[in-house]
Amino acid sequence: MNLEQYLPVFLFILIGAAVGIAPQVIGYILGPNRPDPAKNSPYECGFEAFEDARMKFDVRYYLIAILFILFDLET
């Protein structure tokens, strides 16, 4: 078995991984990291989370969400 035939495939995988990972690593290293209480505070609804994120939802919630997506795409 001659592995020289697979060299372009390995190079393609290596370059693809480098293009996908290198910008993230560079951004993490060079990007500013100045957390403060205002940045770390909850912003969605204005109050702290009080329950587990994995709590169960009623089936009607998912039904309404699916209907919303369906009619939203239709319009």
PyMOL Python script that loads the backbone (N, CA, C, O; Angstrom):
from pymol import cmd

cmd.read_pdbstr("""\
ATOM      1  N   MET A   1       0.849  -1.180   0.000  1.00  0.00           N
ATOM      2  CA  MET A   1       0.000   0.000   0.000  1.00  0.00           C
ATOM      3  C   MET A   1       0.893   1.241   0.000  1.00  0.00           C
ATOM      4  O   MET A   1       1.787   1.378   0.834  1.00  0.00           O
ATOM      5  N   ASN A   2       0.640   2.116  -0.925  1.00  0.00           N
ATOM      6  CA  ASN A   2       1.443   3.320  -1.087  1.00  0.00           C
ATOM      7  C   ASN A   2       0.723   4.501  -0.435  1.00  0.00           C
ATOM      8  O   ASN A   2      -0.362   4.894  -0.865  1.00  0.00           O
ATOM      9  N   LEU A   3       1.344   5.065   0.615  1.00  0.00           N
ATOM     10  CA  LEU A   3       0.706   6.162   1.343  1.00  0.00           C
ATOM     11  C   LEU A   3       0.903   7.510   0.665  1.00  0.00           C
ATOM     12  O   LEU A   3       0.292   8.495   1.082  1.00  0.00           O
ATOM     13  N   GLU A   4       1.722   7.583  -0.351  1.00  0.00           N
ATOM     14  CA  GLU A   4       1.921   8.853  -1.058  1.00  0.00           C
ATOM     15  C   GLU A   4       0.654   9.297  -1.773  1.00  0.00           C
ATOM     16  O   GLU A   4       0.478  10.488  -2.034  1.00  0.00           O
ATOM     17  N   GLN A   5      -0.214   8.377  -2.087  1.00  0.00           N
ATOM     18  CA  GLN A   5      -1.461   8.725  -2.755  1.00  0.00           C
ATOM     19  C   GLN A   5      -2.401   9.484  -1.819  1.00  0.00           C
ATOM     20  O   GLN A   5      -3.249  10.252  -2.272  1.00  0.00           O
ATOM     21  N   TYR A   6      -2.248   9.267  -0.526  1.00  0.00           N
ATOM     22  CA  TYR A   6      -3.129   9.907   0.450  1.00  0.00           C
ATOM     23  C   TYR A   6      -2.583  11.232   0.962  1.00  0.00           C
ATOM     24  O   TYR A   6      -3.232  11.879   1.784  1.00  0.00           O
ATOM     25  N   LEU A   7      -1.420  11.649   0.504  1.00  0.00           N
ATOM     26  CA  LEU A   7      -0.823  12.901   0.964  1.00  0.00           C
ATOM     27  C   LEU A   7      -1.723  14.108   0.703  1.00  0.00           C
ATOM     28  O   LEU A   7      -1.864  14.939   1.600  1.00  0.00           O
ATOM     29  N   PRO A   8      -2.334  14.253  -0.462  1.00  0.00           N
ATOM     30  CA  PRO A   8      -3.242  15.402  -0.658  1.00  0.00           C
ATOM     31  C   PRO A   8      -4.430  15.389   0.300  1.00  0.00           C
ATOM     32  O   PRO A   8      -4.877  16.449   0.739  1.00  0.00           O
ATOM     33  N   VAL A   9      -4.941  14.220   0.626  1.00  0.00           N
ATOM     34  CA  VAL A   9      -6.066  14.133   1.554  1.00  0.00           C
ATOM     35  C   VAL A   9      -5.633  14.575   2.944  1.00  0.00           C
ATOM     36  O   VAL A   9      -6.339  15.341   3.600  1.00  0.00           O
ATOM     37  N   PHE A  10      -4.476  14.096   3.399  1.00  0.00           N
ATOM     38  CA  PHE A  10      -3.967  14.495   4.711  1.00  0.00           C
ATOM     39  C   PHE A  10      -3.682  15.992   4.755  1.00  0.00           C
ATOM     40  O   PHE A  10      -3.979  16.651   5.752  1.00  0.00           O
ATOM     41  N   LEU A  11      -3.111  16.530   3.689  1.00  0.00           N
ATOM     42  CA  LEU A  11      -2.859  17.971   3.634  1.00  0.00           C
ATOM     43  C   LEU A  11      -4.159  18.762   3.674  1.00  0.00           C
ATOM     44  O   LEU A  11      -4.238  19.791   4.346  1.00  0.00           O
ATOM     45  N   PHE A  12      -5.162  18.299   2.972  1.00  0.00           N
ATOM     46  CA  PHE A  12      -6.461  18.962   2.962  1.00  0.00           C
ATOM     47  C   PHE A  12      -7.074  18.975   4.362  1.00  0.00           C
ATOM     48  O   PHE A  12      -7.615  19.991   4.800  1.00  0.00           O
ATOM     49  N   ILE A  13      -6.986  17.851   5.055  1.00  0.00           N
ATOM     50  CA  ILE A  13      -7.520  17.778   6.414  1.00  0.00           C
ATOM     51  C   ILE A  13      -6.736  18.691   7.348  1.00  0.00           C
ATOM     52  O   ILE A  13      -7.327  19.395   8.167  1.00  0.00           O
ATOM     53  N   LEU A  14      -5.412  18.687   7.232  1.00  0.00           N
ATOM     54  CA  LEU A  14      -4.578  19.541   8.079  1.00  0.00           C
ATOM     55  C   LEU A  14      -4.851  21.023   7.845  1.00  0.00           C
ATOM     56  O   LEU A  14      -4.992  21.787   8.800  1.00  0.00           O
ATOM     57  N   ILE A  15      -4.923  21.425   6.600  1.00  0.00           N
ATOM     58  CA  ILE A  15      -5.170  22.841   6.290  1.00  0.00           C
ATOM     59  C   ILE A  15      -6.581  23.234   6.721  1.00  0.00           C
ATOM     60  O   ILE A  15      -6.780  24.333   7.240  1.00  0.00           O
ATOM     61  N   GLY A  16      -7.545  22.370   6.516  1.00  0.00           N
ATOM     62  CA  GLY A  16      -8.910  22.658   6.948  1.00  0.00           C
ATOM     63  C   GLY A  16      -9.006  22.817   8.455  1.00  0.00           C
ATOM     64  O   GLY A  16      -9.687  23.718   8.943  1.00  0.00           O
ATOM     65  N   ALA A  17      -8.333  21.953   9.191  1.00  0.00           N
ATOM     66  CA  ALA A  17      -8.337  22.063  10.651  1.00  0.00           C
ATOM     67  C   ALA A  17      -7.630  23.336  11.085  1.00  0.00           C
ATOM     68  O   ALA A  17      -8.084  24.006  12.013  1.00  0.00           O
ATOM     69  N   ALA A  18      -6.535  23.678  10.437  1.00  0.00           N
ATOM     70  CA  ALA A  18      -5.800  24.895  10.798  1.00  0.00           C
ATOM     71  C   ALA A  18      -6.640  26.136  10.525  1.00  0.00           C
ATOM     72  O   ALA A  18      -6.645  27.069  11.329  1.00  0.00           O
ATOM     73  N   VAL A  19      -7.345  26.158   9.405  1.00  0.00           N
ATOM     74  CA  VAL A  19      -8.179  27.317   9.072  1.00  0.00           C
ATOM     75  C   VAL A  19      -9.349  27.434  10.050  1.00  0.00           C
ATOM     76  O   VAL A  19      -9.802  28.541  10.341  1.00  0.00           O
ATOM     77  N   GLY A  20      -9.831  26.325  10.548  1.00  0.00           N
ATOM     78  CA  GLY A  20     -10.948  26.365  11.492  1.00  0.00           C
ATOM     79  C   GLY A  20     -10.532  26.653  12.921  1.00  0.00           C
ATOM     80  O   GLY A  20     -11.273  27.297  13.664  1.00  0.00           O
ATOM     81  N   ILE A  21      -9.367  26.189  13.314  1.00  0.00           N
ATOM     82  CA  ILE A  21      -8.952  26.306  14.717  1.00  0.00           C
ATOM     83  C   ILE A  21      -8.076  27.519  14.966  1.00  0.00           C
ATOM     84  O   ILE A  21      -8.182  28.144  16.021  1.00  0.00           O
ATOM     85  N   ALA A  22      -7.213  27.869  14.020  1.00  0.00           N
ATOM     86  CA  ALA A  22      -6.260  28.964  14.235  1.00  0.00           C
ATOM     87  C   ALA A  22      -6.936  30.304  14.554  1.00  0.00           C
ATOM     88  O   ALA A  22      -6.488  30.971  15.486  1.00  0.00           O
ATOM     89  N   PRO A  23      -7.977  30.738  13.849  1.00  0.00           N
ATOM     90  CA  PRO A  23      -8.600  32.020  14.208  1.00  0.00           C
ATOM     91  C   PRO A  23      -9.201  32.020  15.613  1.00  0.00           C
ATOM     92  O   PRO A  23      -9.175  33.043  16.297  1.00  0.00           O
ATOM     93  N   GLN A  24      -9.735  30.891  16.040  1.00  0.00           N
ATOM     94  CA  GLN A  24     -10.296  30.828  17.387  1.00  0.00           C
ATOM     95  C   GLN A  24      -9.204  30.936  18.442  1.00  0.00           C
ATOM     96  O   GLN A  24      -9.374  31.620  19.451  1.00  0.00           O
ATOM     97  N   VAL A  25      -8.094  30.267  18.211  1.00  0.00           N
ATOM     98  CA  VAL A  25      -6.988  30.329  19.168  1.00  0.00           C
ATOM     99  C   VAL A  25      -6.391  31.726  19.195  1.00  0.00           C
ATOM    100  O   VAL A  25      -6.099  32.255  20.267  1.00  0.00           O
ATOM    101  N   ILE A  26      -6.208  32.325  18.033  1.00  0.00           N
ATOM    102  CA  ILE A  26      -5.654  33.678  17.957  1.00  0.00           C
ATOM    103  C   ILE A  26      -6.590  34.676  18.643  1.00  0.00           C
ATOM    104  O   ILE A  26      -6.126  35.550  19.374  1.00  0.00           O
ATOM    105  N   GLY A  27      -7.876  34.557  18.420  1.00  0.00           N
ATOM    106  CA  GLY A  27      -8.839  35.443  19.075  1.00  0.00           C
ATOM    107  C   GLY A  27      -8.860  35.266  20.575  1.00  0.00           C
ATOM    108  O   GLY A  27      -9.017  36.240  21.311  1.00  0.00           O
ATOM    109  N   TYR A  28      -8.704  34.040  21.040  1.00  0.00           N
ATOM    110  CA  TYR A  28      -8.688  33.789  22.482  1.00  0.00           C
ATOM    111  C   TYR A  28      -7.435  34.378  23.120  1.00  0.00           C
ATOM    112  O   TYR A  28      -7.486  34.916  24.226  1.00  0.00           O
ATOM    113  N   ILE A  29      -6.318  34.272  22.421  1.00  0.00           N
ATOM    114  CA  ILE A  29      -5.048  34.775  22.972  1.00  0.00           C
ATOM    115  C   ILE A  29      -4.989  36.297  22.914  1.00  0.00           C
ATOM    116  O   ILE A  29      -4.612  36.939  23.894  1.00  0.00           O
ATOM    117  N   LEU A  30      -5.355  36.877  21.783  1.00  0.00           N
ATOM    118  CA  LEU A  30      -5.203  38.315  21.583  1.00  0.00           C
ATOM    119  C   LEU A  30      -6.421  39.145  22.004  1.00  0.00           C
ATOM    120  O   LEU A  30      -6.311  40.361  22.160  1.00  0.00           O
ATOM    121  N   GLY A  31      -7.561  38.512  22.186  1.00  0.00           N
ATOM    122  CA  GLY A  31      -8.782  39.245  22.520  1.00  0.00           C
ATOM    123  C   GLY A  31      -8.774  39.771  23.944  1.00  0.00           C
ATOM    124  O   GLY A  31      -8.162  39.174  24.830  1.00  0.00           O
ATOM    125  N   PRO A  32      -9.457  40.896  24.164  1.00  0.00           N
ATOM    126  CA  PRO A  32      -9.504  41.450  25.526  1.00  0.00           C
ATOM    127  C   PRO A  32     -10.368  40.584  26.442  1.00  0.00           C
ATOM    128  O   PRO A  32     -11.369  40.008  26.016  1.00  0.00           O
ATOM    129  N   ASN A  33      -9.963  40.507  27.688  1.00  0.00           N
ATOM    130  CA  ASN A  33     -10.712  39.748  28.683  1.00  0.00           C
ATOM    131  C   ASN A  33     -10.786  40.593  29.948  1.00  0.00           C
ATOM    132  O   ASN A  33      -9.936  40.489  30.833  1.00  0.00           O
ATOM    133  N   ARG A  34     -11.821  41.434  30.018  1.00  0.00           N
ATOM    134  CA  ARG A  34     -12.000  42.320  31.161  1.00  0.00           C
ATOM    135  C   ARG A  34     -13.406  42.146  31.728  1.00  0.00           C
ATOM    136  O   ARG A  34     -14.273  42.994  31.517  1.00  0.00           O
ATOM    137  N   PRO A  35     -13.631  41.050  32.445  1.00  0.00           N
ATOM    138  CA  PRO A  35     -14.979  40.856  33.009  1.00  0.00           C
ATOM    139  C   PRO A  35     -15.253  41.834  34.148  1.00  0.00           C
ATOM    140  O   PRO A  35     -14.348  42.190  34.904  1.00  0.00           O
ATOM    141  N   ASP A  36     -16.493  42.260  34.263  1.00  0.00           N
ATOM    142  CA  ASP A  36     -16.926  43.083  35.378  1.00  0.00           C
ATOM    143  C   ASP A  36     -18.351  42.656  35.758  1.00  0.00           C
ATOM    144  O   ASP A  36     -18.985  41.902  35.020  1.00  0.00           O
ATOM    145  N   PRO A  37     -18.843  43.121  36.875  1.00  0.00           N
ATOM    146  CA  PRO A  37     -20.178  42.667  37.319  1.00  0.00           C
ATOM    147  C   PRO A  37     -21.291  42.968  36.317  1.00  0.00           C
ATOM    148  O   PRO A  37     -22.247  42.200  36.215  1.00  0.00           O
ATOM    149  N   ALA A  38     -21.183  44.065  35.581  1.00  0.00           N
ATOM    150  CA  ALA A  38     -22.234  44.390  34.616  1.00  0.00           C
ATOM    151  C   ALA A  38     -22.245  43.399  33.457  1.00  0.00           C
ATOM    152  O   ALA A  38     -23.315  43.041  32.964  1.00  0.00           O
ATOM    153  N   LYS A  39     -21.074  42.953  33.018  1.00  0.00           N
ATOM    154  CA  LYS A  39     -21.016  41.988  31.925  1.00  0.00           C
ATOM    155  C   LYS A  39     -21.477  40.600  32.362  1.00  0.00           C
ATOM    156  O   LYS A  39     -22.048  39.854  31.566  1.00  0.00           O
ATOM    157  N   ASN A  40     -21.232  40.258  33.610  1.00  0.00           N
ATOM    158  CA  ASN A  40     -21.580  38.930  34.100  1.00  0.00           C
ATOM    159  C   ASN A  40     -22.998  38.844  34.661  1.00  0.00           C
ATOM    160  O   ASN A  40     -23.420  37.769  35.086  1.00  0.00           O
ATOM    161  N   SER A  41     -23.729  39.931  34.672  1.00  0.00           N
ATOM    162  CA  SER A  41     -25.085  39.919  35.226  1.00  0.00           C
ATOM    163  C   SER A  41     -26.072  39.353  34.209  1.00  0.00           C
ATOM    164  O   SER A  41     -25.810  39.397  33.007  1.00  0.00           O
ATOM    165  N   PRO A  42     -27.199  38.824  34.672  1.00  0.00           N
ATOM    166  CA  PRO A  42     -28.200  38.315  33.735  1.00  0.00           C
ATOM    167  C   PRO A  42     -28.851  39.466  32.969  1.00  0.00           C
ATOM    168  O   PRO A  42     -29.098  40.531  33.535  1.00  0.00           O
ATOM    169  N   TYR A  43     -29.124  39.253  31.701  1.00  0.00           N
ATOM    170  CA  TYR A  43     -29.659  40.334  30.871  1.00  0.00           C
ATOM    171  C   TYR A  43     -30.944  39.966  30.161  1.00  0.00           C
ATOM    172  O   TYR A  43     -31.581  40.844  29.579  1.00  0.00           O
ATOM    173  N   GLU A  44     -31.346  38.736  30.179  1.00  0.00           N
ATOM    174  CA  GLU A  44     -32.530  38.334  29.427  1.00  0.00           C
ATOM    175  C   GLU A  44     -33.812  38.866  30.050  1.00  0.00           C
ATOM    176  O   GLU A  44     -34.582  39.565  29.392  1.00  0.00           O
ATOM    177  N   CYS A  45     -34.040  38.538  31.308  1.00  0.00           N
ATOM    178  CA  CYS A  45     -35.302  38.915  31.929  1.00  0.00           C
ATOM    179  C   CYS A  45     -35.110  39.817  33.138  1.00  0.00           C
ATOM    180  O   CYS A  45     -36.092  40.298  33.703  1.00  0.00           O
ATOM    181  N   GLY A  46     -33.882  40.056  33.545  1.00  0.00           N
ATOM    182  CA  GLY A  46     -33.638  41.005  34.605  1.00  0.00           C
ATOM    183  C   GLY A  46     -33.520  40.441  35.992  1.00  0.00           C
ATOM    184  O   GLY A  46     -33.227  41.190  36.924  1.00  0.00           O
ATOM    185  N   PHE A  47     -33.738  39.127  36.183  1.00  0.00           N
ATOM    186  CA  PHE A  47     -33.562  38.571  37.514  1.00  0.00           C
ATOM    187  C   PHE A  47     -32.748  37.287  37.428  1.00  0.00           C
ATOM    188  O   PHE A  47     -32.649  36.663  36.372  1.00  0.00           O
ATOM    189  N   GLU A  48     -32.180  36.917  38.542  1.00  0.00           N
ATOM    190  CA  GLU A  48     -31.309  35.744  38.595  1.00  0.00           C
ATOM    191  C   GLU A  48     -32.102  34.470  38.312  1.00  0.00           C
ATOM    192  O   GLU A  48     -33.295  34.381  38.601  1.00  0.00           O
ATOM    193  N   ALA A  49     -31.410  33.493  37.741  1.00  0.00           N
ATOM    194  CA  ALA A  49     -32.042  32.195  37.518  1.00  0.00           C
ATOM    195  C   ALA A  49     -32.313  31.537  38.856  1.00  0.00           C
ATOM    196  O   ALA A  49     -31.474  31.586  39.756  1.00  0.00           O
ATOM    197  N   PHE A  50     -33.475  30.925  38.993  1.00  0.00           N
ATOM    198  CA  PHE A  50     -33.855  30.356  40.275  1.00  0.00           C
ATOM    199  C   PHE A  50     -34.107  28.861  40.216  1.00  0.00           C
ATOM    200  O   PHE A  50     -34.350  28.243  41.253  1.00  0.00           O
ATOM    201  N   GLU A  51     -34.056  28.266  39.047  1.00  0.00           N
ATOM    202  CA  GLU A  51     -34.282  26.829  38.926  1.00  0.00           C
ATOM    203  C   GLU A  51     -33.210  26.213  38.054  1.00  0.00           C
ATOM    204  O   GLU A  51     -32.390  26.907  37.453  1.00  0.00           O
ATOM    205  N   ASP A  52     -33.236  24.905  38.000  1.00  0.00           N
ATOM    206  CA  ASP A  52     -32.295  24.172  37.181  1.00  0.00           C
ATOM    207  C   ASP A  52     -32.609  24.404  35.703  1.00  0.00           C
ATOM    208  O   ASP A  52     -33.776  24.503  35.325  1.00  0.00           O
ATOM    209  N   ALA A  53     -31.585  24.490  34.879  1.00  0.00           N
ATOM    210  CA  ALA A  53     -31.787  24.723  33.451  1.00  0.00           C
ATOM    211  C   ALA A  53     -32.394  23.506  32.761  1.00  0.00           C
ATOM    212  O   ALA A  53     -32.920  23.625  31.654  1.00  0.00           O
ATOM    213  N   ARG A  54     -32.330  22.337  33.398  1.00  0.00           N
ATOM    214  CA  ARG A  54     -32.852  21.116  32.795  1.00  0.00           C
ATOM    215  C   ARG A  54     -34.254  20.776  33.278  1.00  0.00           C
ATOM    216  O   ARG A  54     -34.647  19.610  33.252  1.00  0.00           O
ATOM    217  N   MET A  55     -35.014  21.773  33.716  1.00  0.00           N
ATOM    218  CA  MET A  55     -36.366  21.482  34.196  1.00  0.00           C
ATOM    219  C   MET A  55     -37.267  21.106  33.024  1.00  0.00           C
ATOM    220  O   MET A  55     -37.013  21.487  31.881  1.00  0.00           O
ATOM    221  N   LYS A  56     -38.309  20.363  33.323  1.00  0.00           N
ATOM    222  CA  LYS A  56     -39.202  19.879  32.276  1.00  0.00           C
ATOM    223  C   LYS A  56     -40.181  20.971  31.872  1.00  0.00           C
ATOM    224  O   LYS A  56     -40.663  21.738  32.704  1.00  0.00           O
ATOM    225  N   PHE A  57     -40.464  21.023  30.567  1.00  0.00           N
ATOM    226  CA  PHE A  57     -41.452  21.947  30.030  1.00  0.00           C
ATOM    227  C   PHE A  57     -42.706  21.174  29.673  1.00  0.00           C
ATOM    228  O   PHE A  57     -42.665  19.973  29.408  1.00  0.00           O
ATOM    229  N   ASP A  58     -43.793  21.872  29.673  1.00  0.00           N
ATOM    230  CA  ASP A  58     -45.054  21.275  29.267  1.00  0.00           C
ATOM    231  C   ASP A  58     -45.003  21.010  27.756  1.00  0.00           C
ATOM    232  O   ASP A  58     -44.369  21.756  27.011  1.00  0.00           O
ATOM    233  N   VAL A  59     -45.668  19.955  27.318  1.00  0.00           N
ATOM    234  CA  VAL A  59     -45.682  19.600  25.901  1.00  0.00           C
ATOM    235  C   VAL A  59     -46.312  20.719  25.078  1.00  0.00           C
ATOM    236  O   VAL A  59     -45.949  20.908  23.917  1.00  0.00           O
ATOM    237  N   ARG A  60     -47.250  21.462  25.659  1.00  0.00           N
ATOM    238  CA  ARG A  60     -47.899  22.550  24.922  1.00  0.00           C
ATOM    239  C   ARG A  60     -46.895  23.626  24.519  1.00  0.00           C
ATOM    240  O   ARG A  60     -47.066  24.287  23.495  1.00  0.00           O
ATOM    241  N   TYR A  61     -45.851  23.799  25.323  1.00  0.00           N
ATOM    242  CA  TYR A  61     -44.812  24.779  24.972  1.00  0.00           C
ATOM    243  C   TYR A  61     -44.171  24.397  23.639  1.00  0.00           C
ATOM    244  O   TYR A  61     -44.012  25.246  22.762  1.00  0.00           O
ATOM    245  N   TYR A  62     -43.805  23.134  23.483  1.00  0.00           N
ATOM    246  CA  TYR A  62     -43.170  22.690  22.248  1.00  0.00           C
ATOM    247  C   TYR A  62     -44.150  22.749  21.082  1.00  0.00           C
ATOM    248  O   TYR A  62     -43.758  23.076  19.962  1.00  0.00           O
ATOM    249  N   LEU A  63     -45.408  22.440  21.328  1.00  0.00           N
ATOM    250  CA  LEU A  63     -46.414  22.508  20.271  1.00  0.00           C
ATOM    251  C   LEU A  63     -46.572  23.940  19.769  1.00  0.00           C
ATOM    252  O   LEU A  63     -46.626  24.173  18.562  1.00  0.00           O
ATOM    253  N   ILE A  64     -46.645  24.886  20.681  1.00  0.00           N
ATOM    254  CA  ILE A  64     -46.769  26.287  20.276  1.00  0.00           C
ATOM    255  C   ILE A  64     -45.518  26.742  19.547  1.00  0.00           C
ATOM    256  O   ILE A  64     -45.613  27.491  18.574  1.00  0.00           O
ATOM    257  N   ALA A  65     -44.343  26.306  19.995  1.00  0.00           N
ATOM    258  CA  ALA A  65     -43.103  26.684  19.328  1.00  0.00           C
ATOM    259  C   ALA A  65     -43.056  26.137  17.907  1.00  0.00           C
ATOM    260  O   ALA A  65     -42.646  26.845  16.988  1.00  0.00           O
ATOM    261  N   ILE A  66     -43.465  24.894  17.716  1.00  0.00           N
ATOM    262  CA  ILE A  66     -43.466  24.300  16.376  1.00  0.00           C
ATOM    263  C   ILE A  66     -44.482  25.005  15.491  1.00  0.00           C
ATOM    264  O   ILE A  66     -44.203  25.264  14.320  1.00  0.00           O
ATOM    265  N   LEU A  67     -45.656  25.320  16.031  1.00  0.00           N
ATOM    266  CA  LEU A  67     -46.653  26.042  15.239  1.00  0.00           C
ATOM    267  C   LEU A  67     -46.161  27.432  14.864  1.00  0.00           C
ATOM    268  O   LEU A  67     -46.404  27.901  13.752  1.00  0.00           O
ATOM    269  N   PHE A  68     -45.475  28.088  15.783  1.00  0.00           N
ATOM    270  CA  PHE A  68     -44.922  29.408  15.473  1.00  0.00           C
ATOM    271  C   PHE A  68     -43.925  29.323  14.335  1.00  0.00           C
ATOM    272  O   PHE A  68     -43.974  30.127  13.404  1.00  0.00           O
ATOM    273  N   ILE A  69     -43.017  28.353  14.398  1.00  0.00           N
ATOM    274  CA  ILE A  69     -42.035  28.208  13.317  1.00  0.00           C
ATOM    275  C   ILE A  69     -42.729  27.891  12.000  1.00  0.00           C
ATOM    276  O   ILE A  69     -42.357  28.433  10.960  1.00  0.00           O
ATOM    277  N   LEU A  70     -43.723  27.028  12.032  1.00  0.00           N
ATOM    278  CA  LEU A  70     -44.444  26.657  10.819  1.00  0.00           C
ATOM    279  C   LEU A  70     -45.104  27.877  10.184  1.00  0.00           C
ATOM    280  O   LEU A  70     -44.931  28.119   8.990  1.00  0.00           O
ATOM    281  N   PHE A  71     -45.854  28.646  10.964  1.00  0.00           N
ATOM    282  CA  PHE A  71     -46.561  29.791  10.400  1.00  0.00           C
ATOM    283  C   PHE A  71     -45.609  30.945  10.102  1.00  0.00           C
ATOM    284  O   PHE A  71     -45.885  31.747   9.209  1.00  0.00           O
ATOM    285  N   ASP A  72     -44.514  31.046  10.815  1.00  0.00           N
ATOM    286  CA  ASP A  72     -43.529  32.062  10.531  1.00  0.00           C
ATOM    287  C   ASP A  72     -42.871  31.810   9.181  1.00  0.00           C
ATOM    288  O   ASP A  72     -42.641  32.747   8.416  1.00  0.00           O
ATOM    289  N   LEU A  73     -42.571  30.564   8.891  1.00  0.00           N
ATOM    290  CA  LEU A  73     -41.977  30.224   7.598  1.00  0.00           C
ATOM    291  C   LEU A  73     -42.989  30.353   6.476  1.00  0.00           C
ATOM    292  O   LEU A  73     -42.634  30.667   5.341  1.00  0.00           O
ATOM    293  N   GLU A  74     -44.256  30.108   6.798  1.00  0.00           N
ATOM    294  CA  GLU A  74     -45.285  30.192   5.775  1.00  0.00           C
ATOM    295  C   GLU A  74     -45.491  31.640   5.327  1.00  0.00           C
ATOM    296  O   GLU A  74     -45.733  31.901   4.149  1.00  0.00           O
ATOM    297  N   THR A  75     -45.395  32.559   6.252  1.00  0.00           N
ATOM    298  CA  THR A  75     -45.601  33.966   5.877  1.00  0.00           C
ATOM    299  C   THR A  75     -44.305  34.506   5.359  1.00  0.00           C
ATOM    300  O   THR A  75     -44.230  35.675   4.980  1.00  0.00           O
TER     301      THR A  75
END
""", "prot")
cmd.dss("prot")
cmd.show_as("cartoon", "prot")
cmd.util.cbc("prot")
cmd.orient("prot")
